[in-house]
Amino acid sequence: MREYYFRSIQMIIDHNIKSEEEYIKLVKKYDILSVESLKYISQERNFRKIIKMAKDILSYQENPSQE
């Protein structure tokens, strides 16, 4: 499950997803978590906050020494 979560987060960044509707289109094309599963795992109901979280995760992975 963790792998699918990180794959879903990566897809949000790679495809520059801006809305829940855009993400739903990706779910149909790729083997990633559904919107509801992503919300449940991230413990966040607001999809815009999930997008922000994805960007934060990516920036942390690029610069782990900056906290």
N, C-alpha and C positions, 0 to 999 in steps of 0.2 A: 504493500500500500504506500509506503514511504517513497518508493521509486516512482509510482504514478503521480504522487503529489508533486515531487520535484520536476517531473517531466511536464506536468500541467503548468507549473509556475514558469518553467523555461519557455514553454510555448507562448505564454502571455507576453513575455519579453521579446522573443524572436519575431513574433508576428505583430508586435506593437498593438496589442488589443486595447481598445479604449472603452468597450462596453460589454455588458453581459450578452447581448445579442451576437456580437462578433465572436465571443468565446463559444457560444452554442453552435455556431457554424463550424468551428474547429473541432468540437466534440464529434460532430457527424463525420468528419474526414479522418481524424486521428484517434488513436487508442489512448485517450486521456480521461481524467476524471470528469464526471458530469458536474454541472454547476452546483447542484445541491451537495454532492460529495465534497467538492472543493470547499464550499462554505462550512460544512460540518467539520472537516479536518482542520481548517484554519481557524475555526471558532469565530468566524466573522460573517455576519449576515449581509453586510454591505459589500457589493462586488467592487466598487471603486476603491474601498480600503484594501481589498485583496490585491488589486492591481498595484497599489502603492506598496504593499507588503512585498510583492514580487520584485519590484524595482529596488527596494531596500535590501532584499536577499541577494540580488545580483550585485549591487554595489559593494556589499560586504564580502562576497566571494572574490571580487576583483581586488579589494583592498582590506584584507582581514586585520591588518595592524591598526586601522583607524576605527576607534570605538567611540 
